Amino acid sequence: MSDLKNRILASAKEDLEDIEIALKQNLKPYLDLVSQTASHILFAGGKRLRPLLMVLSARICGYKSSSDKTFSIMFEYLHAATLLHDDLVDEATLRRGKPVAHSIWGNSIAVLVGDFLLARALSIAADIGRLNIIKIISEITENMSQGEIHQLMRKGQPDLSEEEYMEIIQNKTAILFKGACQVSAVIADAPEREEKAISNYGFNLGIAFQMTDDLLDYTSNAGILGKEAGADLKEGKLTLPLIYALKQADSKDRAMMERIIENKDFSADEFEILLELLNKYKGLKYTEELAAKHIAKAKEALVGVFKPSGTRETLINIADYALARKY
Amino acid sequence: MSDLKNRILASAKEDLEDIEIALKQNLKPYLDLVSQTASHILFAGGKRLRPLLMVLSARICGYKSSSDKTFSIMFEYLHAATLLHDDLVDEATLRRGKPVAHSIWGNSIAVLVGDFLLARALSIAADIGRLNIIKIISEITENMSQGEIHQLMRKGQPDLSEEEYMEIIQNKTAILFKGACQVSAVIADAPEREEKAISNYGFNLGIAFQMTDDLLDYTSNAGILGKEAGADLKEGKLTLPLIYALKQADSKDRAMMERIIENKDFSADEFEILLELLNKYKGLKYTEELAAKHIAKAKEALVGVFKPSGTRETLINIADYALARKY
C-alpha cells in the first residue's frame, strides 16, 4: 500500500511541484488579505489530489500547453472553500491533525475566505474562456451546496437511506472529482468518448474516495487520520457502514445503535459496541465492497478507451490507492 | 420624497411583478431544500433594486427579449447570499425589522444557503451563454468577498482612512450595482459608449446608495430602518460620517469619539454625544454632499448618452431616491 503511494508520488513528482508553484503564484497578489486563513487551509498537508487529477486527465486526453497547471488550481480552491465552510457547519475541531480555521480565527473569517476562494476559482474558470467549463463549474458548486444542505437537514436522523447517502456523496464529492477530469477533456478538445470515459473515471473514483473516507472515520485513529475516530457520528453524520448495519440489524441491536447515535457524547466503550455491531451486520464489509465496485468501474472506463501509458498507470494507481489508503 | 418613491413604484410596477414571478419560478425546484432560510431572506421586503436596475438598463440599451427578467434574478441571489453571510460575519441581530437568518436557524444553514444562492446565480450566468457576463460576475464575487474581508480586518480600528472606506464600499456594493447595469448592455449588444454610460451610472449609484445607508445608520431609528441605529458602530464598522469627523476633530473630541468607538456597548447618551460631534465636525454633511456628487455623476452619465424616455426618467428617479430615502 505504502509502495503504491510511493509509486504515485514518484510518477507525479514534477506535476505536483508545478501545481504547488502555480498555487503559490496565483495566491500571491491576495496574500495580504487572506494570508493566514487561506494558507492554513491551503498549505497544511493537502494532497492536491483534485488538481493532480485534472493535470493527469489533461495529459491522457492529449492536452499540450502548460496552462493546465494554473487552471487546475481552481479545483484546489473549490475544495478548500468547501472545507472552510464545512468545518464550520460541522463544528469540527481538527482537520489533518490541526485545529480547524474557524476555531482559530473565528467563524467570520472562515466564511469570507471560503467565499473568496470560491470567487477565485470562478475567476480562473472565466479566464479559461470556455462556456462549457463555466457550466461544469456552476454544476459543481450548485451540487456541492445542495449535498451539504441535504446532509445538514438529515443530521442525526437514523432513517437516512442508502439512496439518500449516495445522492449526498455524489453531490458533495463525486461531482467535483468528475469535474476536474472532465474540464481536462474540454480544454484538450478530446473526442466525446474520451470525455465520457475520463468523466466516468472521476465520478466513480470520487464515490469510492468518499466511501473510504467514511470507512476510515470508523477504522482509523486520531494519530493517523488527523481527526478523532467517530468524528462523523459525533457531528450527526450517518454514513454507509452504519446505514447498512441499521438496516440489517435485529430490533434489539438497532435500538442499541440508535441510542448511541442519539447520544452525541458517546463514550469510548459505546463506540466499541457500535464497531462490533457494524462488524456483526457487515456494514464495514458492505461499504468496502461497494467502494471496490466503483473503483473497478473507474478503471474499466479508463482502460476501455485510453491506450496503456505512464499517465494511465498513475491514474489506475490513484484509483487503487483511493481504496487501500489508511488515512 | 414619498412621492418620488411612488412614481418609481408606479412606473416599474409591471417589471417588479415580472421579477417577483421569475424569482419564484427559479427558486421553485429547490424549495424543499432551502425553503425557510431562502424565503426568509428573499421574500422579506427586499426592494428588488438590483434586478430592477438590470431590467431597466436592458430596456434603455434596446434589449427586446423577455429573458432579462430571469437573468435579473441572479443579482438578487448574489445580494441575498451576501446578506446571509454578512449578517453572520457582523453578528447582526435584525434585518428589515426581523431577526436575521443565522439567529433563527443557526450559522450552518446561513452559510450553506448563502453558498447555494451564489451557486444558483452562477448557474443563471452560465445559462446566458456569454463569456463577458461570466467575467463580470466573477469580478463581482471576487470584489465583494475582498471588500468584506477588508472591512472585517479593519473592524473597530479608528484609523480607517477615507480612501480605504471608498475601496471597501466600491468592492462590497458599487461593483454589484455596476454589474447589474453592465450585464444588460452586454445582452442587448449595446455599443461601447452605452455600456460605459450605464456602467458608470450603476457604479456611482452604488457608491451613493452605500453612503446613504451608512448615513441612515446614524440618523434613522429602529422602527423605520428595521435595525438598531448605531448598529454599524456596534459591529465595529467605521463609516464615512465618523471617519471624516475623526479627521477634523480636535484632540479632545477625537479622544472622546475613540473612547465611544472602542466601547461597543455604548449607552444611548454616549451615542447622542457622538451624533453631536458628527454634526459639529460636519461628518454627516460631508457624507451627504459626497453622495450627492456621485448621484450627479450617475445622472450625467445617463443623460449624456441616452435620449429622454420613460425608462431614463425612472432610472433618474431611482438615483434621486437613493439619496433622499429615509430607510
Contacts between the chains, C-beta under 8 A, distances in Angstrom:
chain1	res1	chain2	res2	distance
A	30	B	146	7.7
A	33	B	146	6.1
A	33	B	149	5.4
A	33	B	150	6.8
A	33	B	153	7.5
A	34	B	149	6.4
A	85	B	111	5.2
A	85	B	112	7.1
A	85	B	115	6.3
A	88	B	107	6.7
A	88	B	108	7.2
A	88	B	111	6.1
A	89	B	107	7.7
A	89	B	108	4.1
A	89	B	111	5.9
A	89	B	112	6.2
A	107	B	88	6.7
A	107	B	89	7.7
A	107	B	107	6.0
A	108	B	88	7.2
A	108	B	89	4.1
A	108	B	152	5.7
A	109	B	149	7.4
A	109	B	152	6.5
A	111	B	85	5.2
A	111	B	88	6.1
A	111	B	89	6.0
A	111	B	111	5.8
A	111	B	114	7.9
A	112	B	85	7.1
A	112	B	89	6.2
A	112	B	145	5.9
A	112	B	148	5.1
A	112	B	149	4.9
A	112	B	152	6.2
A	113	B	149	6.9
A	114	B	111	7.9
A	115	B	85	6.3
A	115	B	118	7.6
A	115	B	141	7.5
A	115	B	144	7.7
A	115	B	145	4.2
A	115	B	148	7.4
A	116	B	142	7.2
A	116	B	145	4.0
A	116	B	146	6.6
A	116	B	149	6.3
A	118	B	115	7.5
A	118	B	118	7.0
A	118	B	141	7.3
A	118	B	145	7.9
A	119	B	138	6.7
A	119	B	141	3.9
A	119	B	142	4.1
A	119	B	144	7.5
A	119	B	145	5.1
A	120	B	142	6.5
A	122	B	122	6.7
A	122	B	134	7.9
A	122	B	137	7.4
A	122	B	138	4.3
A	122	B	141	6.0
A	122	B	142	7.5
A	123	B	138	4.4
A	123	B	139	7.6
A	123	B	142	5.6
A	125	B	134	7.6
A	125	B	138	7.4
A	126	B	131	7.2
A	126	B	134	4.7
A	126	B	135	4.9
A	126	B	137	8.0
A	126	B	138	4.4
A	129	B	131	5.9
A	131	B	126	7.1
A	131	B	129	5.9
A	131	B	131	6.4
A	131	B	134	7.7
A	134	B	122	7.9
A	134	B	125	7.6
A	134	B	126	4.7
A	134	B	131	7.7
A	134	B	134	5.2
A	135	B	126	4.8
A	137	B	122	7.4
A	137	B	126	8.0
A	138	B	119	6.7
A	138	B	122	4.3
A	138	B	123	4.4
A	138	B	125	7.4
A	138	B	126	4.4
A	139	B	123	7.5
A	141	B	115	7.5
A	141	B	118	7.3
A	141	B	119	3.9
A	141	B	122	6.0
A	142	B	116	7.2
A	142	B	119	4.0
A	142	B	120	6.5
A	142	B	122	7.5
A	142	B	123	5.5
A	144	B	115	7.7
A	144	B	119	7.5
A	145	B	112	5.9
A	145	B	115	4.2
A	145	B	116	4.0
A	145	B	118	7.9
A	145	B	119	5.1
A	146	B	30	7.7
A	146	B	33	6.1
A	146	B	116	6.6
A	148	B	112	5.1
A	148	B	115	7.4
A	149	B	33	5.4
A	149	B	34	6.4
A	149	B	109	7.4
A	149	B	112	4.9
A	149	B	113	6.9
A	149	B	116	6.3
A	150	B	33	6.8
A	152	B	108	5.7
A	152	B	109	6.5
A	152	B	112	6.2
A	153	B	33	7.5
